[in-house]
Amino acid sequence: MKKIAILLAVLMLAVIFAGCAQESAEDAELDPEIAELFEELNDDNDTAEEPPVSDLPDDTGLNDDFQMPDTDNDDGGAYSDPEPVPSSGIQLVQYDGGFFSVMIPAGWTIQPMGQYTDFSFRAWDPQNPDYEIFYYGSLSPFNRSYQTMEWNKNAAAMATGPNPYAVFGDAPLIDETDVGSMFFVWNEYANLVATYAGSYMNLGFSFPAMYDLEVREEIPVSTYFSSIASSEAVVLADFTSAAGTQCTGKLFASLIPSPSYVEGGVDQSWVEAVGVTGVLAPADAFEGVEEILTQAAFSLQFSDAYMAEAQTYAQAQTTQALAENAVLQMTYDTVNAAWSARFRYY
C-alpha cells in the first residue's frame, strides 16, 4: 500500500507512465515496471509475519517500519494533562508518539500504523469501541473500471504463483467522482489489505467495520489536493458497527486518480484515497460528541525532523503534503467550515 501510493504520487506530478507492449492474458507475464515495483514490496516483507485479522479493534499491529520511543504508558506514547471539554464531557489529552502527536480522549487506546505517505492511526474507547476516530494518510488501489478489474483477474488466473495482478483484480471498484462510493466498499478494502498483508500490502493495518452503510449527505469541499483530485467531500453516513450498534459517521477523503496507461488493450490506472478521516459514534450520541471528536481526529501534528525526513524519503508533492502540518490544519479548517455551515446550528 505504501509503495503503491508513493509510486502514484511520483507519477502524478513528475512523469507519464512509459508505454507498455500489449500482451495476452494467456502469457500473463508481468509488465517490467509492475514486476519491479512488487519485487521491492516482496523484499520488504519477506520476513514479516501476518497478524490475526479481526473486525473488532485491538491495540496490536504497530508497523515494523518505525520504532516507537520509550514511553511511560501501555500504548507506546506519552500523554499530557487532560484538556476538559464541558459540552461533551470528553477530556482531550495530547498523545506524544515521538515523531507525531495527536489529541485523543482521555482513557482511549491508540494504534499508529505506517509511515510517511501512508502514516495512519486509529483511536477508540476501550469501554465502548463504537466511539472511534481514524486517519489514513493514503489508501490504494481502488479500481476505476470493471474492465480493468476483470482483465487483472484473468491475468492473475493465468499467471503462476503470487502476482500483483491479483491485487488489482481483487481491489474494489469505486466511482472516482463520488467519495461516498469509497466508503460503500470500506469493508471490501479492509479484506483486500488483510489478504495481501506481508506480500503486496503492509502489515499492521486494521480498519473499523462499517456494515450496511448508507450515505445520508455528501458535502463537496476543496482542499490542498483539489487540483489533482477527482472528488473531495465530507460524508455523513449511517452504518452498523462490528458490535451490531446503529452508528453515525462523519467521513472525509480526497480521491486522486493515477495517470492512464494501457496494458493488454485496457486502461490500468487506479484511484488513491488520501487524508481519509473518520469520526464514529453510536447514532443516539453522535451529535453530542461529533464536534470534539472532529477536533481530535484532525489534530495530528508531525515533528520538524519527521517532516524533513519525509521530504528526503520522496520528493513527490503528494508525499510531502501528507506530512505537512500546515496542510493538515488547512484540511481541518475546510472540513470544519463546510460541516458547520450545513449541520451545526447555534
C-alpha positions as CSV (number, residue, x, y, z in Angstrom):
1,M,0.0,0.0,0.0
2,K,2.8,2.4,0.9
3,K,4.8,1.7,-2.3
4,I,1.7,1.9,-4.5
5,A,0.8,5.3,-3.0
6,I,4.3,6.7,-3.4
7,L,4.5,5.4,-7.0
8,L,1.2,7.1,-7.7
9,A,2.3,10.5,-6.3
10,V,5.6,10.5,-8.1
11,L,4.0,9.6,-11.4
12,M,1.1,12.0,-10.8
13,L,3.3,15.1,-10.6
14,A,6.5,14.2,-12.4
15,V,6.2,11.7,-15.2
16,I,3.9,9.9,-17.6
17,F,3.8,6.1,-17.5
18,A,6.0,4.5,-20.1
19,G,4.1,2.8,-22.9
20,C,3.6,-0.9,-22.3
21,A,3.7,-3.5,-25.0
22,Q,0.4,-5.2,-25.4
23,E,0.3,-8.8,-24.1
24,S,-2.3,-11.5,-23.8
25,A,-3.7,-12.8,-20.6
26,E,-2.6,-16.2,-21.8
27,D,1.1,-15.4,-21.3
28,A,0.3,-13.4,-18.1
29,E,3.9,-12.1,-17.9
30,L,4.3,-9.2,-15.5
31,D,4.9,-5.8,-17.1
32,P,8.6,-4.9,-16.2
33,E,7.6,-1.8,-14.2
34,I,5.0,-3.5,-12.2
35,A,7.2,-6.5,-11.6
36,E,10.0,-4.3,-10.4
37,L,7.6,-2.4,-8.0
38,F,6.2,-5.6,-6.5
39,E,9.6,-7.2,-6.3
40,E,10.6,-4.4,-4.0
41,L,7.4,-4.9,-2.0
42,N,8.2,-8.7,-1.6
43,D,11.7,-7.9,-0.5
44,D,10.4,-5.5,2.2
45,N,8.1,-8.2,3.6
46,D,9.9,-11.5,3.2
47,T,10.5,-11.9,6.9
48,A,7.2,-10.4,8.1
49,E,4.5,-12.5,9.9
50,E,0.9,-11.8,9.2
51,P,-1.1,-10.7,12.3
52,P,-4.5,-12.2,13.1
53,V,-7.4,-10.3,11.4
54,S,-10.4,-9.1,13.5
55,D,-13.3,-6.7,12.9
56,L,-13.1,-5.6,16.5
57,P,-10.4,-3.0,17.4
58,D,-7.2,-4.1,19.1
59,D,-4.1,-2.3,20.1
60,T,-1.7,-4.6,18.3
61,G,-0.1,-4.4,14.9
62,L,2.3,-1.5,15.0
63,N,4.0,-1.2,11.7
64,D,7.5,-2.7,11.8
65,D,8.9,0.2,9.6
66,F,9.3,2.5,12.5
67,Q,10.3,2.4,16.2
68,M,8.2,4.0,18.9
69,P,10.0,5.9,21.6
70,D,10.5,4.7,25.2
71,T,7.3,5.7,27.0
72,D,5.5,5.7,30.3
73,N,2.2,4.1,29.3
74,D,0.8,0.9,27.7
75,D,0.1,2.4,24.3
76,G,3.6,3.3,23.4
77,G,3.4,7.1,23.8
78,A,3.2,9.7,26.4
79,Y,0.0,11.6,27.5
80,S,-0.3,15.2,28.6
81,D,-2.6,16.5,31.3
82,P,-6.3,16.4,30.3
83,E,-8.0,19.3,28.5
84,P,-11.6,19.5,29.7
85,V,-14.4,19.9,27.2
86,P,-17.5,20.5,29.3
87,S,-20.0,20.5,26.4
88,S,-19.4,16.8,25.6
89,G,-18.0,15.5,28.9
90,I,-14.9,14.4,26.9
91,Q,-11.4,15.3,28.1
92,L,-8.8,15.5,25.4
93,V,-5.1,14.7,26.2
94,Q,-2.1,15.0,23.9
95,Y,-0.7,11.7,22.9
96,D,3.0,12.0,22.1
97,G,4.2,9.3,19.7
98,G,7.7,10.7,19.3
99,F,7.6,11.8,15.6
100,F,3.9,12.7,15.8
101,S,1.4,13.9,18.3
102,V,-2.4,13.9,18.4
103,M,-5.2,14.9,20.8
104,I,-7.3,12.0,21.9
105,P,-10.0,11.5,24.6
106,A,-8.5,10.5,28.0
107,G,-8.5,6.8,28.5
108,W,-8.7,5.9,24.8
109,T,-6.5,3.3,23.1
110,I,-4.5,4.4,20.0
111,Q,-2.9,2.3,17.2
112,P,-0.4,4.1,15.0
113,M,0.2,2.4,11.6
114,G,2.6,3.0,8.7
115,Q,4.8,6.0,8.0
116,Y,5.4,8.8,5.5
117,T,2.7,8.8,2.8
118,D,0.5,6.2,4.5
119,F,1.0,7.1,8.1
120,S,-2.3,6.3,9.8
121,F,-3.8,5.9,13.2
122,R,-7.0,4.6,14.9
123,A,-8.1,5.6,18.4
124,W,-11.1,4.3,20.3
125,D,-12.8,4.0,23.6
126,P,-11.8,0.5,25.0
127,Q,-15.0,0.6,27.2
128,N,-17.2,1.1,24.1
129,P,-15.3,0.7,20.7
130,D,-18.2,2.2,18.8
131,Y,-16.7,5.5,19.7
132,E,-13.7,5.9,17.3
133,I,-11.6,8.3,15.3
134,F,-9.3,7.4,12.5
135,Y,-6.9,8.9,9.9
136,Y,-5.3,7.0,7.0
137,G,-2.8,9.1,5.0
138,S,-3.2,7.0,1.8
139,L,-5.2,4.0,0.8
140,S,-4.9,2.3,-2.6
141,P,-5.6,0.7,-5.0
142,F,-9.2,1.2,-5.9
143,N,-10.4,0.2,-9.4
144,R,-11.7,2.8,-11.7
145,S,-13.5,0.4,-14.1
146,Y,-15.0,-3.0,-14.3
147,Q,-12.9,-3.8,-17.4
148,T,-9.7,-3.2,-15.6
149,M,-10.7,-5.3,-12.7
150,E,-11.8,-8.2,-14.9
151,W,-8.6,-8.0,-17.0
152,N,-6.5,-8.3,-13.9
153,K,-8.5,-11.2,-12.6
154,N,-8.0,-13.1,-15.8
155,A,-4.3,-12.2,-15.9
156,A,-3.9,-13.4,-12.3
157,A,-5.6,-16.7,-13.1
158,M,-3.2,-17.4,-16.0
159,A,0.0,-16.5,-14.0
160,T,1.9,-18.9,-11.9
161,G,2.5,-18.1,-8.2
162,P,1.7,-14.9,-6.3
163,N,1.4,-11.9,-8.7
164,P,0.4,-8.3,-8.5
165,Y,-2.4,-8.7,-11.0
166,A,-4.4,-10.5,-8.2
167,V,-4.2,-7.4,-6.0
168,F,-5.7,-5.2,-8.8
169,G,-8.2,-7.8,-9.7
170,D,-9.4,-8.0,-6.1
171,A,-9.3,-4.3,-5.4
172,P,-12.9,-2.9,-5.0
173,L,-14.5,-0.8,-7.7
174,I,-15.5,2.8,-6.9
175,D,-16.8,5.9,-8.7
176,E,-13.8,8.3,-8.7
177,T,-16.2,11.3,-8.7
178,D,-18.0,10.2,-5.6
179,V,-16.2,9.9,-2.2
180,G,-19.2,8.1,-0.7
181,S,-18.6,5.2,-3.1
182,M,-15.3,4.6,-1.5
183,F,-16.9,4.2,2.0
184,F,-19.5,1.8,0.5
185,V,-16.7,-0.7,-0.2
186,W,-14.8,0.1,3.0
187,N,-15.1,-3.5,4.4
188,E,-14.0,-4.9,1.0
189,Y,-10.9,-2.8,1.0
190,A,-10.1,-3.9,4.6
191,N,-10.3,-7.5,3.4
192,L,-8.0,-6.7,0.5
193,V,-5.4,-5.4,2.9
194,A,-5.8,-8.4,5.2
195,T,-5.5,-10.8,2.3
196,Y,-2.3,-9.4,0.9
197,A,-0.7,-8.2,4.1
198,G,3.0,-9.1,4.1
199,S,3.2,-9.6,0.4
200,Y,1.8,-6.7,-1.7
201,M,0.3,-4.7,1.3
202,N,1.9,-3.5,4.5
203,L,1.4,-5.4,7.7
204,G,-0.1,-3.8,10.8
205,F,-3.1,-2.1,9.3
206,S,-6.6,-2.5,10.7
207,F,-9.9,-0.9,9.9
208,P,-13.2,-0.4,11.9
209,A,-16.0,-2.4,10.3
210,M,-18.9,-0.4,8.9
211,Y,-21.7,-2.6,7.7
212,D,-24.9,-1.7,5.8
213,L,-23.5,1.8,5.2
214,E,-26.0,4.4,3.9
215,V,-24.9,7.9,2.9
216,R,-27.2,10.5,4.3
217,E,-25.5,13.5,2.8
218,E,-22.3,14.4,0.9
219,I,-20.7,17.9,1.1
220,P,-18.2,18.7,-1.6
221,V,-15.1,20.6,-0.3
222,S,-11.9,21.9,-1.8
223,T,-8.5,21.2,-0.1
224,Y,-4.8,21.4,-1.0
225,F,-5.3,18.4,-3.3
226,S,-8.2,19.9,-5.3
227,S,-6.1,20.4,-8.4
228,I,-5.3,16.7,-8.8
229,A,-8.4,15.2,-7.0
230,S,-11.4,13.8,-8.9
231,S,-13.6,14.2,-5.8
232,E,-13.3,15.6,-2.3
233,A,-16.1,15.5,0.2
234,V,-17.3,15.2,3.8
235,V,-19.8,12.4,4.1
236,L,-22.5,11.9,6.7
237,A,-23.4,8.2,6.9
238,D,-25.3,5.7,9.0
239,F,-23.9,2.2,9.5
240,T,-23.9,-0.8,11.8
241,S,-20.7,-1.4,13.8
242,A,-19.0,-4.7,14.5
243,A,-20.8,-4.9,17.8
244,G,-24.2,-4.5,16.0
245,T,-24.8,-0.9,17.1
246,Q,-26.5,1.6,14.9
247,C,-23.9,4.3,14.4
248,T,-23.3,7.5,12.6
249,G,-20.0,8.5,10.9
250,K,-18.6,11.8,9.7
251,L,-16.2,10.7,7.0
252,F,-13.7,12.6,4.7
253,A,-11.4,11.7,1.8
254,S,-9.8,13.1,-1.3
255,L,-9.8,10.8,-4.3
256,I,-6.8,11.0,-6.7
257,P,-6.8,9.0,-10.0
258,S,-3.5,7.8,-11.4
259,P,-2.5,8.8,-14.9
260,S,-3.9,6.5,-17.6
261,Y,-1.7,3.8,-19.2
262,V,-2.6,0.9,-21.3
263,E,-1.6,-2.8,-20.9
264,G,-3.3,-5.6,-22.9
265,G,-5.6,-3.0,-24.5
266,V,-7.0,-2.0,-21.2
267,D,-6.5,1.2,-19.2
268,Q,-4.7,0.0,-16.0
269,S,-5.0,3.2,-13.9
270,W,-6.4,3.2,-10.4
271,V,-7.6,5.6,-7.6
272,E,-5.8,6.5,-4.4
273,A,-7.7,7.9,-1.4
274,V,-5.7,10.4,0.7
275,G,-6.3,12.1,4.1
276,V,-9.1,9.5,4.9
277,T,-10.6,10.6,8.2
278,G,-13.5,9.4,10.3
279,V,-15.4,10.3,13.4
280,L,-17.7,7.4,14.5
281,A,-20.2,7.2,17.4
282,P,-23.5,5.5,18.3
283,A,-26.3,7.3,16.4
284,D,-28.0,8.5,19.6
285,A,-24.8,10.0,20.9
286,F,-23.2,11.3,17.7
287,E,-24.5,14.9,17.8
288,G,-23.1,15.4,21.3
289,V,-19.6,14.2,20.6
290,E,-19.1,14.9,16.9
291,E,-17.5,18.4,17.3
292,I,-14.9,17.5,19.9
293,L,-14.0,14.2,18.2
294,T,-13.6,16.0,14.9
295,Q,-11.1,18.3,16.6
296,A,-9.2,15.3,17.9
297,A,-9.2,13.5,14.5
298,F,-7.7,16.5,12.7
299,S,-5.2,17.4,15.5
300,L,-2.4,15.3,14.1
301,Q,1.0,17.0,14.1
302,F,4.4,15.8,12.9
303,S,7.8,16.8,14.3
304,D,10.0,19.0,12.2
305,A,12.6,16.2,12.0
306,Y,9.9,13.8,10.6
307,M,8.7,16.3,8.0
308,A,12.3,16.8,6.8
309,E,12.8,13.0,6.7
310,A,9.6,12.5,4.7
311,Q,10.7,15.1,2.1
312,T,14.0,13.4,1.8
313,Y,12.4,10.0,1.5
314,A,10.3,11.0,-1.5
315,Q,10.3,14.4,-3.2
316,A,6.8,14.0,-4.7
317,Q,4.4,16.8,-3.9
318,T,1.7,14.4,-2.5
319,T,4.1,12.7,-0.2
320,Q,5.4,15.9,1.2
321,A,1.9,17.4,1.7
322,L,0.7,14.4,3.7
323,A,3.5,15.1,6.2
324,E,3.0,18.9,6.3
325,N,1.3,20.3,9.4
326,A,0.0,23.3,7.5
327,V,-1.8,21.1,5.0
328,L,-3.4,19.0,7.8
329,Q,-4.6,22.2,9.5
330,M,-5.9,23.6,6.2
331,T,-7.9,20.4,5.6
332,Y,-9.4,20.6,9.1
333,D,-10.4,24.2,8.7
334,T,-12.0,23.4,5.3
335,V,-13.9,20.3,6.5
336,N,-15.0,22.0,9.8
337,A,-16.3,25.1,8.0
338,A,-18.3,23.0,5.5
339,W,-19.8,20.9,8.2
340,S,-20.6,23.8,10.5
341,A,-22.4,25.6,7.6
342,R,-24.5,22.6,6.9
343,F,-25.2,20.8,10.2
344,R,-24.3,23.0,13.3
345,Y,-26.8,25.4,14.5
346,Y,-26.2,27.7,17.4
